[in-house]
Amino acid sequence: RIGGSTDTGKHIKEHDYYTPTGEFRVDREGSPVLLNCLMYKMCYYRFGQVYTEAKRPPGFDRVRNAEIGNKDFELDVLEEAYTTEHWL
């Protein structure tokens, strides 16, 4: 919302980050714009390799009760500085 309210961010539209039914989803049903945005990549970098719960696939977000939709990506511009044991 903030980025889209500036002159240089006019191309950013909030509705592009939602599914066609208006949901904000991080699983494979999520919007391609969301699954490939910098915010998503910073939140879920290397998370697709992590097992968070028994009998769940790697990359399972327990808060959202969903397996993340984009697991295989690299950060091209940014570099990971630090990730805690609990991904905080």
TAPESUL-V546331 format. One record per helix or strand. SS is the DSSP state (H for helix, E for strand). FROM is the first residue (numbers start at 1). TO is the last residue. If there is no record, write none. Layout:
{{SS/FROM/TO} {SS/FROM/TO}}
This chain:
{{H/3/5} {H/7/9} {H/14/17} {H/32/35} {H/38/44} {H/47/49} {E/60/61} {E/66/67}}
